[in-house]
Amino acid sequence: MTRFIFIADTHCGSTEKGYQQQKRYPDNIPGIIEKLDDWIRQDASIDFVLHGGDMIDFTSKENILNAVKFFSLSVPVYLCLGNHDLTKEDALDMWLTYAPSFFPEGKPNYVIRHKDITVYVIPNHWCEHPYYWEEELFPHFREEQFEFITNEVKRPNKQSGNTDCYRNTNCCQNGSNQDGYNYGSCNQGNSGNFHHDNETEQNNEKNNISILCTHGIVAGVPAEQTGYETDIHVPPESFRNEVKEIIMLDPRIKCVLSGHSHINTNVRRDGVYYVTASSLTEVPFEFKLIEVDSTMLKISTIPLAPYVSFSYEYNYDRTYVQGREKDRMVIYKWEK
């Protein structure tokens, strides 16, 4: 079995202002990440951590170096760059210079192959300039990213038990709406009802499945989750179609992980789970535990709030951020 943690939107270097869904505690970010590593050490079977983007709030050498320090965990940490990570035109060069351990083979697009799973890490772009974000929010992929995935799909598949992610994941590494995120309209929140989503399906392909990780939200946040009149954070149709094109390149992709919205979601379309994570550094400080073996994909959402040593406030008018049970849990099974 492969077990890894997915987090997003830590915004290291941020203030209490700016876009957030629940209250963020920027002064406590190092301590929250430390509690995450305590959880990892106690569990003792986590293979790696995948960060879904916006690790920092804006691009600077200081923020990147602090992120490297904060995320020097007991397991390897990998990063899918988000828009806030790319606020300078030379942001990618800065990341590869100051935080190379986050990027296997020194590239922003890469693949993690570990035991029963293949994870494509493909950060989407936001404007015409690659790996840069200023104000425009037009998520898309570039042609070379499609070519990259096409070539990776052709690579010989490693069998369960082997690691091929361009570095060994069993080795520890060294050392508001003001942002324009709300694509839809919103009125008022609603916690919604609880429902457990547990399905078993046929999988006649290879025993392992694939996951795509990008930063931009793909399926939006359903109105039935928020209680708003319409879905929110709905991306352009062109971006959704590009994600479908990637899935067509590797039909084993059964889950798409992303961040950006700071909301837990789980939207299932055409046999694929589109899952987003709430912000690790916003109450209740949640992460996702992803477990995969030869017959099952399971995603659980776990809060760190019971473990932190400082006082915090939770906004009960926005419980949709944490989501219903079916927004927080995925159990996908297939027959060998």
MIKOL-838940 format. One record per residue (C-alpha): residue in one letter; x, y, z; residue number from 0. Coordinates in pm, 1 decimal, decimal comma. Each point is the difference from the previous one (the first is absolute). Layout:
<r->A; xx->X; yy->Y; zz->Z; k->NUM> .
...
END
This chain:
<r->M; xx->0,0; yy->0,0; zz->0,0; k->0> .
<r->T; xx->101,6; yy->357,8; zz->-68,8; k->1> .
<r->R; xx->-99,5; yy->257,6; zz->260,9; k->2> .
<r->F; xx->65,8; yy->369,2; zz->-54,0; k->3> .
<r->I; xx->-126,5; yy->333,6; zz->126,3; k->4> .
<r->F; xx->-147,7; yy->272,0; zz->-219,1; k->5> .
<r->I; xx->-7,1; yy->360,3; zz->123,4; k->6> .
<r->A; xx->-52,4; yy->337,0; zz->-166,8; k->7> .
<r->D; xx->-5,0; yy->376,4; zz->42,6; k->8> .
<r->T; xx->228,0; yy->48,4; zz->298,0; k->9> .
<r->H; xx->86,4; yy->357,9; zz->-111,2; k->10> .
<r->C; xx->323,5; yy->29,1; zz->197,8; k->11> .
<r->G; xx->92,7; yy->366,7; zz->34,5; k->12> .
<r->S; xx->-362,9; yy->115,2; zz->1,7; k->13> .
<r->T; xx->-179,4; yy->232,1; zz->238,7; k->14> .
<r->E; xx->-345,8; yy->-35,8; zz->153,7; k->15> .
<r->K; xx->-138,6; yy->189,6; zz->-298,3; k->16> .
<r->G; xx->-48,5; yy->-137,3; zz->-348,8; k->17> .
<r->Y; xx->-208,4; yy->-282,9; zz->-139,0; k->18> .
<r->Q; xx->-102,2; yy->-264,0; zz->253,8; k->19> .
<r->Q; xx->-306,6; yy->-214,0; zz->61,7; k->20> .
<r->Q; xx->55,9; yy->-54,9; zz->371,1; k->21> .
<r->K; xx->224,6; yy->205,5; zz->225,7; k->22> .
<r->R; xx->370,1; yy->-36,3; zz->-72,9; k->23> .
<r->Y; xx->263,6; yy->20,8; zz->271,5; k->24> .
<r->P; xx->317,8; yy->109,8; zz->-182,9; k->25> .
<r->D; xx->211,3; yy->32,5; zz->315,1; k->26> .
<r->N; xx->-75,7; yy->-362,8; zz->82,2; k->27> .
<r->I; xx->78,0; yy->-150,2; zz->-341,4; k->28> .
<r->P; xx->332,8; yy->-157,9; zz->112,0; k->29> .
<r->G; xx->-171,4; yy->-157,0; zz->299,1; k->30> .
<r->I; xx->-287,2; yy->-137,1; zz->-210,1; k->31> .
<r->I; xx->246,1; yy->-161,2; zz->-241,0; k->32> .
<r->E; xx->193,1; yy->-139,1; zz->295,9; k->33> .
<r->K; xx->-321,0; yy->-163,8; zz->126,5; k->34> .
<r->L; xx->-45,1; yy->-151,5; zz->-345,7; k->35> .
<r->D; xx->346,5; yy->-154,4; zz->23,4; k->36> .
<r->D; xx->-78,2; yy->-125,0; zz->351,8; k->37> .
<r->W; xx->-303,5; yy->-176,8; zz->-148,4; k->38> .
<r->I; xx->214,7; yy->-145,8; zz->-278,4; k->39> .
<r->R; xx->261,9; yy->-127,6; zz->245,3; k->40> .
<r->Q; xx->-263,8; yy->-158,6; zz->221,1; k->41> .
<r->D; xx->-167,5; yy->-167,7; zz->-296,8; k->42> .
<r->A; xx->340,6; yy->-128,5; zz->-118,2; k->43> .
<r->S; xx->-122,9; yy->-118,8; zz->-341,9; k->44> .
<r->I; xx->-34,2; yy->316,0; zz->-211,1; k->45> .
<r->D; xx->202,6; yy->-12,3; zz->-321,5; k->46> .
<r->F; xx->1,1; yy->368,9; zz->-94,5; k->47> .
<r->V; xx->-187,2; yy->331,1; zz->16,4; k->48> .
<r->L; xx->-136,3; yy->166,2; zz->-314,0; k->49> .
<r->H; xx->-73,5; yy->371,8; zz->24,6; k->50> .
<r->G; xx->-265,9; yy->114,2; zz->-246,5; k->51> .
<r->G; xx->123,8; yy->356,9; zz->-36,3; k->52> .
<r->D; xx->6,9; yy->344,8; zz->157,3; k->53> .
<r->M; xx->264,8; yy->-117,4; zz->241,1; k->54> .
<r->I; xx->92,4; yy->367,8; zz->41,2; k->55> .
<r->D; xx->-207,6; yy->316,8; zz->-24,4; k->56> .
<r->F; xx->225,6; yy->182,3; zz->-244,7; k->57> .
<r->T; xx->331,1; yy->-71,9; zz->-165,2; k->58> .
<r->S; xx->311,5; yy->113,1; zz->184,7; k->59> .
<r->K; xx->327,5; yy->-162,2; zz->93,6; k->60> .
<r->E; xx->-89,3; yy->34,5; zz->368,6; k->61> .
<r->N; xx->-338,1; yy->-169,2; zz->-40,1; k->62> .
<r->I; xx->145,2; yy->-287,8; zz->-200,1; k->63> .
<r->L; xx->283,6; yy->-58,5; zz->246,1; k->64> .
<r->N; xx->-243,9; yy->11,5; zz->291,9; k->65> .
<r->A; xx->-222,3; yy->-252,3; zz->-178,3; k->66> .
<r->V; xx->298,8; yy->-229,2; zz->-45,7; k->67> .
<r->K; xx->70,3; yy->29,8; zz->372,8; k->68> .
<r->F; xx->-362,2; yy->-50,5; zz->106,9; k->69> .
<r->F; xx->-45,1; yy->-301,3; zz->-230,2; k->70> .
<r->S; xx->315,1; yy->-185,2; zz->98,6; k->71> .
<r->L; xx->-213,5; yy->-293,4; zz->108,1; k->72> .
<r->S; xx->72,8; yy->-360,7; zz->85,4; k->73> .
<r->V; xx->-114,9; yy->-108,7; zz->-348,8; k->74> .
<r->P; xx->63,2; yy->153,4; zz->-344,8; k->75> .
<r->V; xx->-211,2; yy->302,0; zz->-99,2; k->76> .
<r->Y; xx->-93,9; yy->78,1; zz->-360,7; k->77> .
<r->L; xx->-164,6; yy->316,7; zz->-133,5; k->78> .
<r->C; xx->-245,3; yy->74,2; zz->-279,9; k->79> .
<r->L; xx->47,4; yy->373,2; zz->-54,2; k->80> .
<r->G; xx->-305,3; yy->222,6; zz->53,8; k->81> .
<r->N; xx->-69,1; yy->355,1; zz->-111,7; k->82> .
<r->H; xx->120,5; yy->158,1; zz->326,8; k->83> .
<r->D; xx->329,0; yy->-188,0; zz->-38,8; k->84> .
<r->L; xx->53,7; yy->174,8; zz->-333,8; k->85> .
<r->T; xx->-36,1; yy->374,8; zz->56,8; k->86> .
<r->K; xx->333,1; yy->88,1; zz->-166,2; k->87> .
<r->E; xx->93,8; yy->-59,0; zz->-361,3; k->88> .
<r->D; xx->308,0; yy->-195,2; zz->111,4; k->89> .
<r->A; xx->-188,6; yy->-188,6; zz->271,7; k->90> .
<r->L; xx->65,9; yy->-343,9; zz->-149,2; k->91> .
<r->D; xx->375,5; yy->61,4; zz->-7,8; k->92> .
<r->M; xx->-14,6; yy->113,9; zz->362,4; k->93> .
<r->W; xx->-182,3; yy->-315,1; zz->108,5; k->94> .
<r->L; xx->237,6; yy->-230,4; zz->-185,0; k->95> .
<r->T; xx->297,9; yy->187,2; zz->147,9; k->96> .
<r->Y; xx->-108,1; yy->32,4; zz->362,3; k->97> .
<r->A; xx->-231,5; yy->-302,9; zz->39,3; k->98> .
<r->P; xx->119,7; yy->-271,3; zz->-240,7; k->99> .
<r->S; xx->-105,8; yy->-284,5; zz->230,6; k->100> .
<r->F; xx->-366,5; yy->77,9; zz->-73,2; k->101> .
<r->F; xx->46,6; yy->-73,7; zz->-372,8; k->102> .
<r->P; xx->130,3; yy->-339,4; zz->-115,8; k->103> .
<r->E; xx->267,6; yy->40,3; zz->-269,0; k->104> .
<r->G; xx->-24,6; yy->376,0; zz->39,4; k->105> .
<r->K; xx->-318,5; yy->32,9; zz->-206,0; k->106> .
<r->P; xx->-344,2; yy->140,0; zz->89,8; k->107> .
<r->N; xx->-179,2; yy->-280,2; zz->-188,7; k->108> .
<r->Y; xx->81,3; yy->-346,6; zz->128,3; k->109> .
<r->V; xx->-136,0; yy->-343,2; zz->81,4; k->110> .
<r->I; xx->-0,1; yy->-187,7; zz->330,3; k->111> .
<r->R; xx->-13,8; yy->-375,7; zz->-51,5; k->112> .
<r->H; xx->-28,9; yy->-182,7; zz->326,7; k->113> .
<r->K; xx->-120,0; yy->-357,2; zz->53,1; k->114> .
<r->D; xx->-366,9; yy->-1,5; zz->-109,0; k->115> .
<r->I; xx->-34,2; yy->352,9; zz->-133,9; k->116> .
<r->T; xx->116,3; yy->248,9; zz->-260,4; k->117> .
<r->V; xx->-38,3; yy->370,0; zz->84,1; k->118> .
<r->Y; xx->35,6; yy->259,8; zz->-275,5; k->119> .
<r->V; xx->93,2; yy->339,3; zz->147,0; k->120> .
<r->I; xx->-88,0; yy->258,7; zz->-264,5; k->121> .
<r->P; xx->-36,5; yy->362,2; zz->120,5; k->122> .
<r->N; xx->-241,9; yy->195,9; zz->-214,9; k->123> .
<r->H; xx->88,3; yy->342,5; zz->-138,5; k->124> .
<r->W; xx->-193,3; yy->322,6; zz->54,5; k->125> .
<r->C; xx->94,8; yy->237,6; zz->-281,7; k->126> .
<r->E; xx->199,8; yy->5,6; zz->-323,4; k->127> .
<r->H; xx->329,7; yy->22,6; zz->189,3; k->128> .
<r->P; xx->85,6; yy->-352,5; zz->123,8; k->129> .
<r->Y; xx->33,7; yy->-57,1; zz->374,0; k->130> .
<r->Y; xx->-107,6; yy->350,7; zz->91,2; k->131> .
<r->W; xx->-307,6; yy->156,7; zz->157,4; k->132> .
<r->E; xx->-74,5; yy->368,2; zz->48,6; k->133> .
<r->E; xx->-375,5; yy->58,3; zz->-7,4; k->134> .
<r->E; xx->-151,7; yy->-208,5; zz->-276,9; k->135> .
<r->L; xx->-158,0; yy->-332,3; zz->98,3; k->136> .
<r->F; xx->-36,3; yy->-200,2; zz->-319,4; k->137> .
<r->P; xx->109,6; yy->-355,0; zz->85,2; k->138> .
<r->H; xx->139,2; yy->-203,4; zz->-287,1; k->139> .
<r->F; xx->271,3; yy->-243,8; zz->-100,0; k->140> .
<r->R; xx->267,0; yy->45,0; zz->-263,7; k->141> .
<r->E; xx->68,1; yy->-229,9; zz->-292,2; k->142> .
<r->E; xx->328,0; yy->-125,0; zz->146,4; k->143> .
<r->Q; xx->-189,1; yy->-123,4; zz->306,9; k->144> .
<r->F; xx->-223,6; yy->-219,7; zz->-216,1; k->145> .
<r->E; xx->311,9; yy->-130,0; zz->-174,2; k->146> .
<r->F; xx->158,9; yy->-71,7; zz->337,6; k->147> .
<r->I; xx->-294,7; yy->-213,5; zz->112,4; k->148> .
<r->T; xx->-16,3; yy->-177,3; zz->-335,9; k->149> .
<r->N; xx->364,1; yy->-101,4; zz->35,2; k->150> .
<r->E; xx->-46,8; yy->-108,0; zz->361,9; k->151> .
<r->V; xx->-296,4; yy->-221,9; zz->-87,0; k->152> .
<r->K; xx->226,4; yy->-184,8; zz->-244,3; k->153> .
<r->R; xx->259,1; yy->-74,4; zz->268,9; k->154> .
<r->P; xx->12,9; yy->-364,1; zz->114,8; k->155> .
<r->N; xx->-218,4; yy->-45,7; zz->305,8; k->156> .
<r->K; xx->184,3; yy->-96,2; zz->319,1; k->157> .
<r->Q; xx->-161,3; yy->-274,2; zz->203,6; k->158> .
<r->S; xx->-120,9; yy->42,8; zz->354,9; k->159> .
<r->G; xx->279,7; yy->36,3; zz->251,2; k->160> .
<r->N; xx->230,6; yy->200,2; zz->-224,6; k->161> .
<r->T; xx->51,9; yy->374,0; zz->13,6; k->162> .
<r->D; xx->61,5; yy->206,4; zz->-312,5; k->163> .
<r->C; xx->-62,1; yy->368,0; zz->62,1; k->164> .
<r->Y; xx->342,3; yy->125,5; zz->-106,1; k->165> .
<r->R; xx->101,9; yy->-17,7; zz->364,4; k->166> .
<r->N; xx->-72,7; yy->-252,7; zz->271,1; k->167> .
<r->T; xx->-311,9; yy->97,4; zz->194,1; k->168> .
<r->N; xx->112,0; yy->-224,1; zz->283,5; k->169> .
<r->C; xx->293,6; yy->232,4; zz->68,5; k->170> .
<r->C; xx->-48,6; yy->312,4; zz->212,7; k->171> .
<r->Q; xx->82,4; yy->331,4; zz->-164,7; k->172> .
<r->N; xx->266,5; yy->235,4; zz->119,2; k->173> .
<r->G; xx->0,6; yy->256,5; zz->122,6; k->174> .
<r->S; xx->-2836,3; yy->1679,9; zz->-478,3; k->175> .
<r->N; xx->-142,8; yy->62,4; zz->-276,9; k->176> .
<r->Q; xx->244,4; yy->287,5; zz->-34,0; k->177> .
<r->D; xx->225,8; yy->-250,8; zz->-171,3; k->178> .
<r->G; xx->-269,6; yy->-68,3; zz->-258,0; k->179> .
<r->Y; xx->-56,7; yy->-363,2; zz->94,0; k->180> .
<r->N; xx->-378,0; yy->6,9; zz->7,3; k->181> .
<r->Y; xx->-108,3; yy->-87,3; zz->-353,4; k->182> .
<r->G; xx->-364,6; yy->-39,2; zz->104,4; k->183> .
<r->S; xx->-242,1; yy->188,2; zz->220,2; k->184> .
<r->C; xx->-78,6; yy->-70,6; zz->364,5; k->185> .
<r->N; xx->-266,8; yy->88,6; zz->248,2; k->186> .
<r->Q; xx->3,0; yy->-200,1; zz->321,0; k->187> .
<r->G; xx->147,0; yy->-320,6; zz->137,4; k->188> .
<r->N; xx->-156,9; yy->-332,0; zz->92,5; k->189> .
<r->S; xx->170,4; yy->-298,3; zz->159,3; k->190> .
<r->G; xx->-209,8; yy->-247,5; zz->-202,4; k->191> .
<r->N; xx->-79,8; yy->-363,8; zz->72,4; k->192> .
<r->F; xx->242,4; yy->-289,9; zz->48,3; k->193> .
<r->H; xx->27,3; yy->-282,9; zz->-248,2; k->194> .
<r->H; xx->267,6; yy->-267,0; zz->-34,5; k->195> .
<r->D; xx->135,7; yy->-64,5; zz->-351,0; k->196> .
<r->N; xx->127,4; yy->-356,6; zz->-36,2; k->197> .
<r->E; xx->9,8; yy->-168,8; zz->-340,5; k->198> .
<r->T; xx->148,2; yy->-313,0; zz->-148,6; k->199> .
<r->E; xx->78,5; yy->-14,9; zz->-370,4; k->200> .
<r->Q; xx->165,4; yy->-217,9; zz->-258,2; k->201> .
<r->N; xx->356,2; yy->95,2; zz->-90,4; k->202> .
<r->N; xx->126,5; yy->-217,3; zz->-282,2; k->203> .
<r->E; xx->317,6; yy->196,8; zz->-58,0; k->204> .
<r->K; xx->325,3; yy->-13,7; zz->195,9; k->205> .
<r->N; xx->-24,0; yy->-59,8; zz->371,5; k->206> .
<r->N; xx->117,0; yy->348,5; zz->91,1; k->207> .
<r->I; xx->-189,8; yy->321,1; zz->-67,0; k->208> .
<r->S; xx->113,2; yy->352,9; zz->-76,1; k->209> .
<r->I; xx->-65,5; yy->335,1; zz->164,2; k->210> .
<r->L; xx->37,4; yy->344,0; zz->-156,6; k->211> .
<r->C; xx->103,6; yy->289,1; zz->224,1; k->212> .
<r->T; xx->-32,2; yy->359,3; zz->-113,2; k->213> .
<r->H; xx->-75,4; yy->319,2; zz->192,8; k->214> .
<r->G; xx->-307,2; yy->145,1; zz->-168,4; k->215> .
<r->I; xx->-339,2; yy->-137,4; zz->103,5; k->216> .
<r->V; xx->-157,8; yy->-203,3; zz->-279,1; k->217> .
<r->A; xx->-360,1; yy->-81,0; zz->94,2; k->218> .
<r->G; xx->-100,5; yy->301,0; zz->209,4; k->219> .
<r->V; xx->-176,1; yy->-8,6; zz->337,1; k->220> .
<r->P; xx->-357,9; yy->-131,2; zz->-30,0; k->221> .
<r->A; xx->-289,8; yy->216,8; zz->112,4; k->222> .
<r->E; xx->-139,5; yy->-297,2; zz->192,5; k->223> .
<r->Q; xx->312,1; yy->10,9; zz->217,2; k->224> .
<r->T; xx->1,9; yy->373,7; zz->69,1; k->225> .
<r->G; xx->-370,5; yy->78,5; zz->0,4; k->226> .
<r->Y; xx->68,4; yy->282,6; zz->-246,2; k->227> .
<r->E; xx->-218,3; yy->54,3; zz->-303,6; k->228> .
<r->T; xx->266,5; yy->-114,7; zz->-246,3; k->229> .
<r->D; xx->325,4; yy->-193,4; zz->-6,2; k->230> .
<r->I; xx->303,8; yy->209,4; zz->91,8; k->231> .
<r->H; xx->365,1; yy->-8,2; zz->-106,9; k->232> .
<r->V; xx->-106,3; yy->-138,9; zz->-336,0; k->233> .
<r->P; xx->300,0; yy->12,3; zz->-237,0; k->234> .
<r->P; xx->-21,0; yy->74,6; zz->-372,8; k->235> .
<r->E; xx->-139,4; yy->-282,4; zz->-209,1; k->236> .
<r->S; xx->322,8; yy->1,1; zz->-199,7; k->237> .
<r->F; xx->194,5; yy->-103,9; zz->311,3; k->238> .
<r->R; xx->-242,4; yy->-279,6; zz->82,1; k->239> .
<r->N; xx->34,6; yy->-126,4; zz->-357,1; k->240> .
<r->E; xx->378,6; yy->6,6; zz->23,7; k->241> .
<r->V; xx->-14,7; yy->-213,6; zz->313,6; k->242> .
<r->K; xx->-224,2; yy->-243,9; zz->-187,2; k->243> .
<r->E; xx->260,7; yy->-13,6; zz->-276,9; k->244> .
<r->I; xx->264,9; yy->-95,9; zz->256,4; k->245> .
<r->I; xx->-226,8; yy->-271,8; zz->138,6; k->246> .
<r->M; xx->-45,8; yy->-134,1; zz->-352,2; k->247> .
<r->L; xx->378,9; yy->-31,1; zz->-27,0; k->248> .
<r->D; xx->-2,7; yy->-224,3; zz->309,4; k->249> .
<r->P; xx->-345,8; yy->-147,1; zz->66,2; k->250> .
<r->R; xx->135,3; yy->-144,5; zz->328,1; k->251> .
<r->I; xx->-35,2; yy->349,6; zz->148,4; k->252> .
<r->K; xx->-286,8; yy->-40,3; zz->246,9; k->253> .
<r->C; xx->68,5; yy->301,4; zz->222,6; k->254> .
<r->V; xx->99,5; yy->362,5; zz->-57,6; k->255> .
<r->L; xx->145,5; yy->181,2; zz->303,2; k->256> .
<r->S; xx->12,6; yy->377,0; zz->25,9; k->257> .
<r->G; xx->-14,7; yy->292,5; zz->238,7; k->258> .
<r->H; xx->-59,9; yy->369,7; zz->-73,9; k->259> .
<r->S; xx->-354,6; yy->26,5; zz->140,9; k->260> .
<r->H; xx->95,8; yy->-80,1; zz->364,1; k->261> .
<r->I; xx->-313,0; yy->-221,0; zz->11,7; k->262> .
<r->N; xx->-34,3; yy->-377,4; zz->34,1; k->263> .
<r->T; xx->-188,7; yy->-138,1; zz->-298,3; k->264> .
<r->N; xx->-56,3; yy->-336,2; zz->-161,3; k->265> .
<r->V; xx->-181,2; yy->12,4; zz->-333,9; k->266> .
<r->R; xx->-28,5; yy->-322,1; zz->-199,7; k->267> .
<r->R; xx->-40,7; yy->26,8; zz->-376,2; k->268> .
<r->D; xx->41,3; yy->-272,5; zz->-261,8; k->269> .
<r->G; xx->163,4; yy->-232,3; zz->249,9; k->270> .
<r->V; xx->259,6; yy->256,5; zz->117,5; k->271> .
<r->Y; xx->11,7; yy->158,4; zz->346,3; k->272> .
<r->Y; xx->84,7; yy->371,8; zz->-1,5; k->273> .
<r->V; xx->127,1; yy->72,4; zz->349,5; k->274> .
<r->T; xx->111,3; yy->330,3; zz->150,3; k->275> .
<r->A; xx->148,8; yy->66,4; zz->342,2; k->276> .
<r->S; xx->-65,4; yy->272,9; zz->251,4; k->277> .
<r->S; xx->296,5; yy->207,5; zz->116,1; k->278> .
<r->L; xx->232,0; yy->-172,8; zz->245,5; k->279> .
<r->T; xx->57,4; yy->331,6; zz->180,6; k->280> .
<r->E; xx->-367,3; yy->94,6; zz->39,7; k->281> .
<r->V; xx->-215,3; yy->-137,8; zz->281,8; k->282> .
<r->P; xx->-33,6; yy->-296,4; zz->54,5; k->283> .
<r->F; xx->340,7; yy->-55,4; zz->-167,1; k->284> .
<r->E; xx->-88,0; yy->-298,5; zz->-218,1; k->285> .
<r->F; xx->193,5; yy->-234,1; zz->-225,7; k->286> .
<r->K; xx->-98,4; yy->-295,7; zz->-214,8; k->287> .
<r->L; xx->130,4; yy->-350,4; zz->52,9; k->288> .
<r->I; xx->8,1; yy->-192,9; zz->-328,0; k->289> .
<r->E; xx->32,1; yy->-377,3; zz->7,6; k->290> .
<r->V; xx->32,1; yy->-219,7; zz->-309,5; k->291> .
<r->D; xx->49,0; yy->-372,0; zz->-46,4; k->292> .
<r->S; xx->-71,1; yy->-240,0; zz->-285,7; k->293> .
<r->T; xx->-378,4; yy->16,8; zz->51,5; k->294> .
<r->M; xx->-89,6; yy->327,4; zz->169,5; k->295> .
<r->L; xx->49,8; yy->376,3; zz->15,5; k->296> .
<r->K; xx->-98,1; yy->159,2; zz->330,1; k->297> .
<r->I; xx->18,5; yy->371,4; zz->86,4; k->298> .
<r->S; xx->-68,0; yy->120,3; zz->354,4; k->299> .
<r->T; xx->1,3; yy->357,7; zz->134,5; k->300> .
<r->I; xx->168,9; yy->44,2; zz->337,0; k->301> .
<r->P; xx->6,7; yy->317,8; zz->217,2; k->302> .
<r->L; xx->300,3; yy->101,8; zz->207,1; k->303> .
<r->A; xx->-203,2; yy->238,9; zz->216,9; k->304> .
<r->P; xx->-9,5; yy->-243,8; zz->296,2; k->305> .
<r->Y; xx->380,2; yy->0,8; zz->8,4; k->306> .
<r->V; xx->93,0; yy->369,3; zz->-27,0; k->307> .
<r->S; xx->101,3; yy->188,8; zz->312,3; k->308> .
<r->F; xx->-159,2; yy->340,2; zz->-75,8; k->309> .
<r->S; xx->-355,2; yy->132,7; zz->14,8; k->310> .
<r->Y; xx->-192,3; yy->37,7; zz->-324,3; k->311> .
<r->E; xx->-342,4; yy->107,6; zz->-123,8; k->312> .
<r->Y; xx->-218,4; yy->-196,3; zz->-239,4; k->313> .
<r->N; xx->-263,0; yy->167,4; zz->-220,1; k->314> .
<r->Y; xx->-307,4; yy->-222,5; zz->25,9; k->315> .
<r->D; xx->-172,2; yy->199,8; zz->-274,8; k->316> .
<r->R; xx->247,1; yy->-154,8; zz->-244,6; k->317> .
<r->T; xx->-9,5; yy->-367,2; zz->93,1; k->318> .
<r->Y; xx->-33,9; yy->-82,1; zz->-370,8; k->319> .
<r->V; xx->375,0; yy->67,1; zz->-20,3; k->320> .
<r->Q; xx->62,4; yy->-322,6; zz->190,2; k->321> .
<r->G; xx->-276,6; yy->-165,7; zz->-200,4; k->322> .
<r->R; xx->-243,0; yy->-282,6; zz->51,3; k->323> .
<r->E; xx->125,8; yy->-350,7; zz->65,8; k->324> .
<r->K; xx->-8,3; yy->-82,0; zz->-371,2; k->325> .
<r->D; xx->207,6; yy->312,2; zz->-71,5; k->326> .
<r->R; xx->263,3; yy->-114,9; zz->249,7; k->327> .
<r->M; xx->22,7; yy->-372,4; zz->-79,0; k->328> .
<r->V; xx->59,4; yy->-205,5; zz->-314,7; k->329> .
<r->I; xx->-8,1; yy->-379,7; zz->-12,9; k->330> .
<r->Y; xx->45,8; yy->-134,9; zz->-351,9; k->331> .
<r->K; xx->37,3; yy->-375,0; zz->-47,5; k->332> .
<r->W; xx->57,4; yy->-213,8; zz->-303,8; k->333> .
<r->E; xx->37,8; yy->-369,9; zz->-68,4; k->334> .
<r->K; xx->339,2; yy->-135,0; zz->-96,4; k->335> .
END
